[in-house]
Amino acid sequence: MVEGLFNEDCCQALDQLIDEKLGVAHNPADRWRQSDDGIHVLAGALYGMLRADRWIDTGGSFEAWLAMGLKDGRFMPAILHPIAARILERPVDALWPMAVRR
């Protein structure tokens, strides 16, 4: 389950970048807030990091980019959460709305 979600979020982050490059993208915040009850927080964070790194313009291996991010500690919650919050247009403490069911 977790591996599948991780793979899906990686694909969605890359898809958003490609859609933007082609000029057919939707607002990333709307995309991930409205998809699957907002569970794709990691997709938003990965997208934000890839975009900041200008990965779509410079290219390269996505797997190598992930490995470098792991090595550099870029995926630690203190770094990842603020990026996801900015992209998803949510407060950091409300990134996972599924956990806050009423």
C-alpha positions in Angstrom: 0.0 0.0 0.0 2.6 2.5 1.0 4.8 1.6 -2.0 1.9 2.1 -4.3 1.0 5.5 -2.8 4.7 6.6 -3.1 4.8 5.5 -6.8 1.6 7.3 -7.5 2.7 10.5 -5.9 6.0 10.4 -7.8 4.1 10.0 -11.1 1.6 12.7 -10.2 4.4 15.2 -9.4 6.1 14.5 -12.7 2.8 14.6 -14.5 2.1 18.1 -13.1 5.4 19.3 -14.2 4.9 17.9 -17.7 1.4 19.3 -17.9 2.8 22.8 -17.0 5.5 22.5 -19.6 2.9 21.7 -22.2 0.6 24.5 -21.0 -2.3 22.2 -20.0 -1.9 22.1 -16.2 -4.5 22.7 -13.6 -3.7 24.4 -10.3 -1.6 21.9 -8.3 -3.3 22.9 -5.1 -6.7 22.1 -6.5 -5.5 18.9 -8.1 -4.2 17.4 -4.9 -6.7 18.8 -2.4 -9.6 17.4 -4.5 -8.0 14.0 -5.3 -8.6 11.0 -3.1 -9.6 13.0 0.0 -6.4 15.0 -0.1 -4.0 12.1 0.6 -1.4 13.1 -2.0 0.6 15.4 0.2 3.9 13.8 -0.9 3.0 14.5 -4.6 2.7 18.2 -3.7 6.0 18.2 -1.8 7.9 16.3 -4.6 6.4 18.6 -7.2 7.4 21.7 -5.2 11.0 20.4 -4.8 11.3 19.4 -8.4 10.0 22.7 -9.6 12.4 24.6 -7.3 15.2 22.5 -8.7 14.0 23.3 -12.3 14.2 19.6 -12.9 11.8 19.8 -15.9 14.3 22.2 -17.6 17.5 20.5 -16.7 16.3 16.9 -16.9 18.3 13.9 -15.6 17.3 10.8 -13.8 14.4 11.1 -11.4 15.7 8.1 -9.4 19.1 9.9 -9.0 17.3 13.1 -7.9 15.3 11.0 -5.3 18.5 9.3 -4.1 20.3 12.7 -3.7 17.4 14.1 -1.8 17.4 11.2 0.6 21.1 11.5 1.1 20.9 15.3 1.7 18.0 14.9 4.1 15.6 16.9 1.9 12.7 14.6 2.7 12.8 15.1 6.4 9.5 16.4 7.7 10.9 19.8 8.7 11.8 20.4 5.1 9.1 18.5 3.3 6.0 19.7 5.2 6.4 23.4 4.6 6.9 22.8 0.9 3.8 20.6 0.7 1.8 23.2 2.7 2.8 26.0 0.3 1.9 23.9 -2.8 -1.3 22.6 -1.3 -2.3 26.0 0.1 -2.9 24.5 3.6 -1.4 25.1 7.0 1.4 22.7 7.9 -0.6 21.2 10.7 -3.5 20.4 8.4 -1.7 18.6 5.6 -3.5 15.3 6.1 -7.2 16.1 6.3 -8.1 12.4 6.3 -6.7 12.1 9.8 -9.0 14.8 11.0 -12.4 13.2 10.3 -15.3 14.8 12.0 
